[in-house]
Amino acid sequence: MPERVIMQVDLDYFYAQCEEVRDPSLKNKPVVVCIYSGRGEDSGAVSTSNYVARRYGVRSGMPITKAKQLLKNAEAVFLKADLDYYDEVSRRVMNILRKYADKFEEVSVDEAYLDVTERAKGDYEAARELASKIKNEIKETENLTCSIGIGPNKVIAKMASDYQKPNGLTVVKPTEAFEFISKMAVDKLPGVGAKTRKILEEMGVKTIGELAKQDPQKLVSRFGRKLGNYLYNAANGRDDEPVKERLEPTQFSRIVTLKQDLQKVDEIEKYIDEICRDLYTRVSSQGYIFKSVGVMCVSDTLAAYTRSETYEHPLDSYEALRSASTTLLSRLLEEEKIKIRRVGVKVSDLVKKSGQKTLYDFITP
């Protein structure tokens, strides 16, 4: 049986790169893609930025105001995230990746794992050639670059793809895995965040090599069975988790922050319209209809409220979703008498479209 060969593909600074493709004049400028809260002109956070902006210290999750301070002397471009556009580009790229995989796992809009063991016959040089073909096809069809890591498991493949960015290709053979990761800081290990890193440093563990030498029972007693075993095995370059297609979604939702606290339905309807249009586009584009609709509200006191309804026949139109959401919101406001700071809509009880009649069919002449 050939040795396992796993790829991790990461689309470089994805949202910002998509914007550069759409508008090539942005290429050499600092580009910052933002999620705006709607509470003010610069209220919100950085979603991602290109590498030009990163050289100024801009990072994901940073407040937009902070990013603007860092880039005040640069010809920077700040853009509102266009999630529909990015999702569409992502779907096309993921379809390319699926063609090359024995087994495929989409992790997010810009990351995926490919098990190419059979295709590469366990040969890492053959896998390198396959990765080059993938990079070339994505570049030719979408004009996007990606970084690819190849290793004997998902942990090593992920760390390899992070090793050279952007547009990197790093191959780590099984015999090279421990040497490749041992001198790295512990927070380079996937799943090790600031809290775990701090505890490990308190234990005198700063590198992955030092973590690999720890008593596994000590790690289990400190971090619990699941995380403790993972830390020990991953630090030693071991990971048996298979590459597997992600489960079908169970729900879709979106929530927004209002520009000011409101308590009347007619004042909030424009937000419901926007949410429902976006939500219905996302749901229908992935081939789903839905039987349950819910509204979610956060009040001015930060208390959370929900209302939901399940229908006998699935809904399959923006108008039906908006009507159901507005009705539920009216009921909630009438019962609770609250001022709303945030409002959201959720659809669940998903059904794949298959030609069956929907509620919209029954109410349309």
C-alpha positions in Angstrom: 0.0 0.0 0.0 1.5 3.4 -1.0 2.4 6.0 1.6 -0.3 8.6 2.2 0.2 11.8 0.2 -1.9 14.8 1.4 -2.1 18.3 -0.2 -3.4 21.4 1.5 -4.3 24.2 -1.0 -4.6 27.8 0.4 -5.7 30.6 -2.0 -3.4 33.5 -1.2 -5.0 36.6 0.5 -8.2 35.4 -1.1 -10.7 38.3 -0.8 -8.1 41.0 -1.6 -6.7 38.9 -4.5 -10.2 38.5 -6.0 -10.5 42.3 -5.9 -7.1 42.7 -7.7 -8.3 40.3 -10.4 -11.5 42.3 -10.8 -9.6 45.6 -10.9 -5.9 45.1 -12.0 -5.1 48.7 -11.1 -5.2 47.7 -7.4 -2.3 45.3 -7.9 0.6 47.4 -6.4 -1.5 49.4 -3.9 -2.3 48.4 -0.3 -5.8 46.8 -0.6 -7.9 46.2 2.6 -11.1 44.3 2.4 -13.4 45.1 5.3 -16.6 43.9 7.1 -18.4 47.1 8.0 -20.8 47.1 11.0 -23.0 49.9 9.8 -22.5 51.8 13.0 -20.3 54.5 11.4 -18.2 55.2 8.4 -15.2 53.3 9.7 -16.9 51.0 12.2 -16.0 47.3 11.6 -12.9 45.1 11.1 -10.4 44.1 8.4 -11.4 40.8 6.8 -8.1 40.4 4.8 -5.5 42.5 3.1 -3.0 42.0 0.3 0.7 41.7 1.0 1.4 45.3 0.2 -0.9 46.4 3.1 0.5 43.7 5.4 4.0 45.3 5.1 2.5 48.3 6.9 1.3 46.0 9.7 -2.3 45.6 8.7 -3.8 42.2 9.9 -7.1 40.4 9.7 -9.4 41.2 12.6 -7.9 44.7 13.1 -10.3 47.6 13.5 -10.7 49.5 10.3 -9.7 52.7 12.1 -6.4 51.2 13.1 -5.7 50.0 9.6 -6.4 53.5 8.2 -3.9 54.9 10.7 -1.2 52.5 9.6 -1.9 53.3 6.0 -2.4 57.1 6.3 0.6 57.9 4.2 0.0 55.2 1.6 -2.3 55.2 -1.5 -4.5 52.6 0.2 -7.8 51.2 -1.1 -10.5 50.1 1.4 -13.3 47.9 0.0 -16.4 46.4 1.4 -16.4 42.6 1.3 -18.3 41.3 -1.7 -19.1 37.8 -0.3 -21.3 36.7 -3.2 -18.4 37.4 -5.7 -15.9 35.6 -3.5 -18.2 32.6 -3.1 -18.7 32.3 -6.8 -14.9 32.4 -7.5 -14.4 29.9 -4.7 -16.9 27.4 -6.2 -15.1 27.5 -9.5 -11.7 26.9 -7.9 -13.0 24.1 -5.7 -14.4 22.4 -8.8 -10.9 22.5 -10.3 -9.4 21.0 -7.1 -11.9 18.2 -7.0 -10.7 16.9 -10.4 -7.2 16.2 -9.0 -8.2 14.5 -5.8 -8.9 10.9 -4.8 -10.6 12.4 -1.7 -11.5 16.0 -1.3 -12.3 18.2 1.8 -13.3 21.9 1.4 -12.4 23.6 4.7 -13.5 27.2 3.8 -13.9 29.4 0.8 -10.1 29.6 0.4 -8.7 26.3 1.8 -9.0 22.6 0.9 -7.3 19.3 1.5 -6.7 16.7 -1.2 -5.8 13.1 -0.7 -3.8 12.2 -3.8 -2.2 9.0 -2.6 -3.6 6.8 -5.4 -3.1 9.4 -8.1 0.5 10.0 -7.1 1.1 6.3 -6.3 2.7 7.4 -3.0 5.4 9.2 -4.9 6.1 12.7 -3.6 7.8 13.9 -6.8 4.7 12.9 -8.7 2.6 14.8 -6.2 4.8 17.9 -6.7 4.1 17.7 -10.5 0.4 17.4 -9.7 0.6 20.4 -7.5 2.3 22.4 -10.2 -0.5 21.5 -12.6 -3.1 22.6 -10.1 -1.4 26.0 -9.6 -1.1 26.5 -13.3 -4.8 25.7 -14.0 -6.0 28.0 -11.2 -3.7 30.8 -12.5 -4.8 30.3 -16.1 -8.5 30.1 -15.4 -9.0 32.5 -12.5 -5.7 34.5 -12.5 -5.2 33.6 -8.8 -2.2 32.3 -7.0 -2.3 29.7 -4.3 0.1 28.1 -1.8 0.3 24.3 -1.7 1.8 22.1 1.0 2.3 18.4 0.5 2.9 16.0 3.4 2.1 12.6 4.9 -0.9 13.9 6.8 -3.2 17.0 7.2 -1.1 18.6 9.9 2.2 18.5 8.0 0.4 19.5 4.7 -1.1 22.6 6.4 2.2 23.6 8.0 3.9 23.2 4.6 1.4 25.4 2.8 1.9 28.1 5.4 5.7 27.8 5.1 6.1 29.7 1.8 3.6 32.4 0.9 2.4 33.7 -1.4 2.5 31.3 -4.4 4.5 28.7 -2.6 4.9 25.0 -3.1 6.5 23.0 -0.2 6.9 19.2 -0.2 7.7 17.5 3.1 8.3 13.7 2.8 7.5 11.4 5.8 11.2 11.1 6.7 11.6 14.9 6.8 8.4 15.7 8.7 9.8 15.9 12.3 12.9 17.8 11.2 10.7 20.3 9.2 8.5 21.2 12.2 10.7 20.6 15.3 12.4 24.1 15.4 9.1 26.0 14.8 7.3 27.9 17.6 4.5 25.9 19.2 1.9 28.2 17.8 2.8 27.2 14.3 1.1 23.9 15.1 -2.5 24.0 13.7 -5.0 24.5 16.6 -2.5 26.1 19.0 -3.8 29.5 19.8 -2.7 32.2 22.3 -4.2 30.5 25.3 -2.6 27.1 24.6 0.7 28.7 23.7 0.8 30.6 27.0 0.2 27.4 29.0 2.9 25.6 27.1 5.3 28.4 27.6 4.6 28.3 31.4 5.6 24.6 31.1 8.9 25.6 29.5 7.8 24.5 26.0 8.4 27.0 23.2 9.2 24.9 20.2 7.4 22.0 18.6 10.5 19.8 19.2 10.3 20.6 22.9 6.6 19.7 22.9 7.3 16.4 21.2 9.5 15.4 24.1 6.8 16.0 26.8 5.2 13.1 28.7 1.9 12.5 26.9 0.1 11.8 30.2 1.3 15.1 31.5 -0.2 16.8 28.4 -3.5 14.9 28.8 -3.8 15.9 32.5 -3.1 19.6 31.6 -5.2 19.9 28.4 -7.6 17.1 28.5 -7.6 13.8 26.6 -8.5 15.1 23.1 -6.2 18.1 23.0 -3.4 16.5 25.0 -3.2 13.5 22.7 -3.4 15.8 19.6 -0.6 18.0 20.8 1.7 15.1 21.5 1.0 13.3 18.2 1.0 16.4 16.0 4.3 17.6 17.5 5.8 14.2 16.6 4.5 14.6 13.0 1.7 12.1 13.4 -2.0 12.7 12.3 -4.4 10.0 11.2 -7.4 12.2 10.4 -8.7 11.3 7.0 -9.5 13.7 4.2 -13.3 13.6 3.9 -16.0 15.6 2.1 -17.5 18.1 4.5 -21.0 17.4 5.7 -24.0 19.1 4.1 -24.9 22.4 5.8 -27.8 22.2 8.3 -28.7 25.9 8.2 -27.8 29.3 6.7 -28.0 32.6 8.6 -26.9 36.2 8.5 -27.1 38.9 11.2 -26.4 42.6 10.9 -25.9 45.5 13.3 -28.4 48.4 13.0 -27.1 51.9 12.6 -29.1 52.9 15.6 -31.3 51.0 18.1 -34.8 50.6 16.7 -38.1 49.1 17.9 -40.6 49.4 15.1 -41.0 46.8 12.3 -41.3 49.4 9.5 -38.0 50.9 10.7 -36.2 47.5 10.5 -37.8 46.2 7.3 -35.0 47.6 5.1 -32.5 45.5 7.1 -34.7 42.4 6.8 -35.0 43.0 3.0 -31.2 43.2 2.7 -30.6 40.1 4.8 -33.3 38.0 3.0 -32.0 38.9 -0.4 -28.4 37.9 0.5 -29.5 34.8 2.4 -31.9 33.6 -0.4 -29.1 34.0 -3.0 -26.7 31.9 -0.9 -29.2 29.2 -0.2 -30.6 28.9 -3.7 -27.2 29.0 -5.4 -26.2 25.9 -3.4 -29.4 24.1 -4.5 -31.4 24.2 -1.3 -35.0 25.1 -0.3 -36.0 25.3 3.4 -38.9 24.5 5.7 -38.0 26.5 8.8 -37.3 30.3 9.1 -36.2 32.1 12.3 -35.4 35.6 13.3 -32.7 36.5 15.9 -32.5 39.8 17.7 -30.0 41.4 20.2 -31.6 44.1 22.2 -30.0 47.4 23.5 -29.3 45.6 26.8 -27.5 42.8 24.8 -30.2 40.2 25.6 -30.9 37.7 22.8 -34.4 36.8 21.5 -35.5 34.4 18.8 -38.7 33.4 17.0 -39.1 30.6 14.4 -41.7 28.8 12.3 -41.7 25.5 10.5 -43.9 25.2 7.4 -45.6 22.1 5.9 -44.2 22.8 2.4 -40.6 24.2 1.7 -40.2 27.9 0.8 -38.4 28.7 -2.4 -38.5 32.5 -3.0 -37.1 35.7 -1.7 -40.6 37.1 -1.3 -41.7 34.1 0.9 -38.6 34.4 3.0 -39.0 38.1 3.5 -42.7 37.7 4.4 -42.0 35.0 6.9 -39.2 36.9 8.5 -41.2 40.1 8.8 -44.1 38.3 10.3 -41.8 36.6 12.9 -40.1 39.9 13.7 -43.5 41.6 14.2 -44.6 38.9 16.6 -41.3 39.2 18.6 -41.5 43.0 18.9 -45.2 42.9 19.9 -44.5 40.4 22.6 -41.1 41.7 24.0 -41.4 45.5 23.6 -37.6 45.9 23.1 -35.2 48.1 21.2 -33.1 46.1 18.7 -29.4 46.6 18.2 -28.8 43.6 15.9 -31.2 41.5 13.7 -30.7 38.3 11.8 -32.5 35.7 9.8 -31.9 31.9 9.8 -33.2 29.2 7.5 -33.0 25.5 8.4 -34.6 22.1 7.7 -32.9 22.3 4.3 -34.0 20.2 1.4 -32.2 19.7 -1.9 -34.2 21.0 -4.9 -35.6 18.0 -6.7 -38.6 19.2 -8.7 -41.0 18.9 -5.7 -43.6 21.6 -5.1 -42.8 24.4 -2.7 -44.9 26.8 -0.7 -44.3 29.4 -3.4 -46.0 27.1 -6.0 -49.1 26.8 -3.8 -49.5 30.6 -3.4 -48.7 31.7 -6.9 -51.6 31.8 -9.4 
